[in-house]
Amino acid sequence: MIFFGIRKSRIKKYDDYHIKCENCDGFGERFLVYQEYFHIFFIPIRPVGFKTIKSVCLNCNYAFNEQKLNHYSSITRKPIWLYTGLILLAGFIIVLVGAHIIGQRRVAEFVANPQIGDVYRIRQTNDDGSRTFYFLKIQNIESDTVELLQSYFEYSRFVSRPTESNFFVRDYYFRVLKSDIKDWRESGFIDWVYREFVAPSRFIEEK
């Protein structure tokens, strides 16, 4: 089965009743304009090549009138649906960018107003350029100081959530200033903030 390729579709039809047929002397000629387009899964991506046009007499189907062919071809614009694939792609990108912006604003708000139970996803850049990911969880907040627990496992690749066997170590905690957390966010050390998760969750598990 072919999932992509070139197809041709009629994009415009004109009926001109002021033209006299050279063959039957009747009046009326139909002009049909076609355009090839590249498609993926039959979704038009973009027009390709040139428009083509055919004309037939409405009475005898005789093809004629080269001058009018050129005229109707020149005034025909490519319809917007031929760009459906590009429009969908652009819309998808806009949605992703919008979601990212909203998410980053949400992260900034959570960092500025930390709560007990918040979990930070940490993205640490190592000396050799590699990255390590792990999680920190707010255990307690006192004035301008935040007490954090670290997850037991660290990851050499991106993870969105702790794996099933991961947990936060109660005996491994440290304290930092709220201002330090803001600095971590600005530097990219804090990659994401999780809040308000429902049990059971790997974000809650402590040992």
C-alpha positions in Angstrom: 0.0 0.0 0.0 1.3 3.4 -1.0 1.1 5.9 1.9 2.5 9.0 0.0 2.8 10.2 -3.5 1.4 12.6 -6.1 -2.3 13.0 -6.9 -4.2 15.2 -9.1 -7.5 16.9 -8.3 -9.9 19.4 -9.9 -9.6 22.7 -8.1 -12.0 24.8 -10.2 -14.7 24.7 -12.8 -15.8 27.5 -15.1 -18.8 27.6 -17.5 -18.6 30.3 -20.1 -21.8 30.7 -22.2 -20.4 33.6 -24.3 -18.2 31.3 -26.4 -19.3 29.8 -29.6 -18.2 26.3 -30.4 -16.0 25.9 -33.5 -17.4 22.4 -34.1 -21.2 22.6 -33.5 -21.8 26.4 -33.4 -23.5 26.0 -30.0 -22.7 28.4 -27.1 -21.2 27.3 -23.9 -17.8 26.0 -22.9 -16.7 24.3 -19.7 -13.1 24.8 -18.3 -11.8 22.4 -15.8 -8.6 23.3 -13.8 -6.5 20.6 -12.2 -3.6 20.7 -9.8 -1.2 18.0 -8.7 -0.2 17.8 -5.1 2.0 15.8 -2.8 0.1 13.7 -0.2 0.8 11.6 2.9 -1.9 9.1 3.8 -4.0 10.9 1.2 -3.7 14.2 3.2 -2.7 17.0 0.9 0.7 18.5 1.9 1.4 21.0 -0.8 0.8 21.7 -4.5 3.5 20.5 -6.9 4.1 21.2 -10.6 1.9 23.4 -12.7 -1.9 23.7 -13.0 -3.4 22.0 -16.0 -6.7 22.9 -17.7 -9.1 21.2 -20.1 -12.0 22.7 -22.0 -15.0 21.0 -23.6 -18.1 22.3 -25.4 -21.2 21.9 -23.2 -23.1 20.6 -26.3 -20.7 18.3 -28.2 -17.7 17.9 -25.8 -15.3 19.4 -28.5 -12.1 20.8 -27.0 -11.1 24.3 -28.3 -10.2 27.9 -27.5 -6.6 28.0 -26.3 -6.7 31.7 -25.4 -9.5 31.1 -22.9 -7.7 28.1 -21.5 -4.7 30.4 -20.6 -7.0 33.0 -19.2 -8.9 30.7 -16.8 -5.7 29.0 -15.8 -4.1 32.3 -14.8 -7.0 33.5 -12.7 -7.4 30.3 -10.8 -5.7 30.3 -7.3 -4.6 27.2 -5.5 -7.2 26.3 -2.9 -6.2 26.3 0.8 -7.1 22.7 1.2 -4.1 21.7 -0.9 -2.0 22.9 2.1 -4.0 20.8 4.7 -0.9 18.9 5.8 1.2 22.0 6.3 -1.7 23.7 8.1 -2.1 20.7 10.5 1.6 20.6 11.1 1.8 24.3 11.9 -1.2 23.9 14.2 0.4 21.0 16.0 3.6 23.0 16.5 1.6 26.0 17.8 -0.2 23.8 20.3 3.2 22.3 21.4 4.8 25.7 21.8 1.7 27.0 23.6 1.7 24.0 26.0 5.4 24.5 26.6 5.0 28.2 27.5 2.0 27.4 29.8 4.0 24.6 31.4 7.0 26.8 32.0 4.9 29.5 33.6 3.4 26.9 35.8 6.8 25.6 36.8 8.0 29.2 37.6 4.9 29.7 39.8 5.5 26.5 41.7 9.2 27.3 42.2 8.3 30.8 43.5 5.7 29.4 45.9 7.0 26.0 47.0 4.8 23.5 48.9 5.5 20.4 50.9 5.2 17.4 48.6 6.4 19.2 45.5 8.8 17.1 43.4 11.5 18.6 41.3 12.9 16.8 38.3 16.6 17.6 38.2 18.7 17.8 35.0 22.3 17.8 35.9 25.0 18.3 33.3 28.2 16.4 34.1 31.8 17.4 33.3 31.9 15.1 30.2 28.8 16.8 28.8 26.5 13.9 29.7 23.3 14.4 31.7 21.9 12.8 34.8 18.3 13.0 35.8 16.9 12.4 39.3 14.2 13.8 41.6 14.1 15.9 44.7 11.0 16.1 47.0 10.2 18.9 49.5 10.0 17.3 52.9 9.5 20.4 55.0 9.5 24.2 54.7 10.7 26.5 57.5 10.7 30.2 56.8 13.1 30.7 53.8 14.6 27.2 54.0 13.4 24.1 52.2 14.2 20.5 53.2 14.6 18.1 50.3 14.7 14.3 49.9 16.5 12.8 47.0 15.3 9.8 44.9 17.2 6.6 45.3 17.9 6.1 41.6 19.5 8.4 39.1 19.1 8.1 35.3 21.4 8.6 32.5 18.6 9.4 30.1 15.5 11.6 30.3 12.6 10.2 32.4 9.3 12.0 33.0 8.5 10.1 36.2 10.3 7.8 38.7 10.4 4.2 37.7 8.5 1.6 39.6 11.4 0.6 41.8 12.4 4.1 42.7 11.6 5.9 45.9 12.7 8.9 48.1 15.3 8.2 50.8 14.1 9.5 54.2 17.7 9.5 55.6 19.1 11.4 52.7 17.9 14.9 53.0 19.5 18.4 52.9 18.4 22.0 53.2 18.6 24.8 50.8 17.3 28.4 50.6 14.2 29.2 48.6 16.4 31.6 46.7 18.7 28.7 45.7 15.7 26.9 44.2 14.9 29.9 42.1 18.5 30.0 40.9 18.3 26.3 40.1 15.2 26.9 38.0 16.8 29.8 36.1 19.9 27.8 35.4 17.9 24.8 34.1 19.0 22.6 37.0 15.3 22.2 37.9 13.7 20.8 34.7 10.1 20.4 35.9 7.9 20.6 39.0 5.2 18.1 39.9 2.4 18.9 42.3 -0.9 17.4 43.4 -0.5 13.8 42.4 -2.9 11.0 43.5 -1.8 8.0 45.5 -0.5 5.5 44.7 2.3 7.4 43.0 6.1 7.0 42.8 6.3 10.7 43.8 4.9 9.7 47.3 6.9 6.6 48.0 9.5 7.0 50.8 11.7 4.5 52.5 
